[in-house]
Amino acid sequence: MTHLPPRNLAAWLADGSRPAPLLLDARSEEEFAVSHLAGAQRIDPAADSAALQSVAASGRPIVVYCSAGYRGSQVARRLREAGATDVANLEGGIFAWANEGFEVVRNGAPVREVHPFRRMFARLLRRDRRPAK
């Protein structure tokens, strides 16, 4: 499994000479609605094999992420099994991305908050990245 650090993904996204990866957010609709990486598409972490094969057939490089890495890693593994050849999991997920100061968006506009997945995971986010109570 390839794990891509947030700074490497940020550099890749800023590099106009490389094809941009397909960003897949493997979190719930509720989590995705709070914020996500710009340009990301949500994929159900329990997506069926037909959906995974369709994504794998795109031929694009793929970067999958979730909150901290587990669900993203599972989806990335399943995409490889479905035939994708260039798949990476965002190391530390959206938590690491946001904690390192990279932008997350809601409805196309930058926001600070990231859904903590479960209340106990909120401590993995910097205080300024946690949703208001």
N, C-alpha and C positions, 0 to 999 in steps of 0.2 A: 504494500500500500504506500503510495506517495503522499506525504504530508507537506503542504505548502505553507510556510510561515506568512503571516499577514503582510509583512514588509515586502516579501517577494511577489505576492499577488498585487499589491499596490503598484509596484514597479512595472509589472506585466501590464496592468490596466492602463498605465500612463505611457507605455511604449507603443507608439503608433505603427512601428515596423513589424509587430507581431500580431497575428490574428487574436482578437479578444476571445477569452474563454466563455463558454456558456456557464453562467453562474446559476447553480441550483440550490435553493434554500429548502432544506429537509426538515422544516419545523411545521407546526400546526398553523392553520389559517389565522388564529388569534395572535400567535407570536409574530407571524409575518406582517400582520396589520399594524403592529406597534412600530416596527422598523425592519429594514432589510438593506442589503447592499444594493446600490444603484444598479439597475439593469437585471437584477436577479429575478428568476422565475421560481415560484414555489413548486416543489414536488412532494407528493405525499410520501412520507417515510415508508409506508406500507404499499407503495405502488406495485401493481401487478407486473408480470414479466412482459406483457405486450407494451405497456407504457415505457418500461425501461428499455426494451429493444428499440422502440421508436426514437428515444433520446439518443441511444448508442449509435443508431444509424445516421445521425446528423453528421458524423465525421469531424465535428468540432472538438477542440480540447474542452474538457469539462472540469469545473471546480465545484465541489459540493461542500456545503457547510450547514451546521445546525447551531445550537447554543454553544456547546463546549467541545463537540467533536464526535460523540458516540454515534448519533443517528446519521450524521454525515458520512462517517466512516463505513457504516453498514450499507448506506445507499451507494457509495462509491464502489464497494466490493460487489454489490449486486449488478451495478452497471458494467463492471468488468466482465462478470459472468454472462451478461447479456450481449457482450461483444464490443463494448467501448474499449479503445486502446490507450487513450490519453486522458486519464482521470486522476484527479488529486482531491484530497480532503483538506479543507482549510484548517491548519493547525490551530487548535484552541477555539475554533468556531467564531461566531459573531461576537462572543464575549471578548476574545483576544483582539479581534479586529477593532472593536469599539474602544477597548481599554488602551490600545496603542494610539488612539486619537484619529483613526480613519473614519470617514463619513458613513453614516447610515441615513436612510431616507424613509419618509412616509409620504405617500401620494406625490412622489417626485421632489419633495422639499426636505432639506437636511433637518434632522432632529437629533436630540441628545440621547433619548431613551432607548433601551433595549429590553424586550420582554425577558424576565429572569427564568422562564420555563417553569420552575417550581420555586416557591418562596425560599427554600433553603439554599438554592443556587444563587440568589441575589447577591450573596457575599462575594461571588466570583466577579461581580461587576464593580467598577469604581462607583462610588456614591453618586457622582454626577451623571452616571449612565443608567441608573435605576429609575423606573417610572415613579412619578409622584404617587404617594399613597392616597 
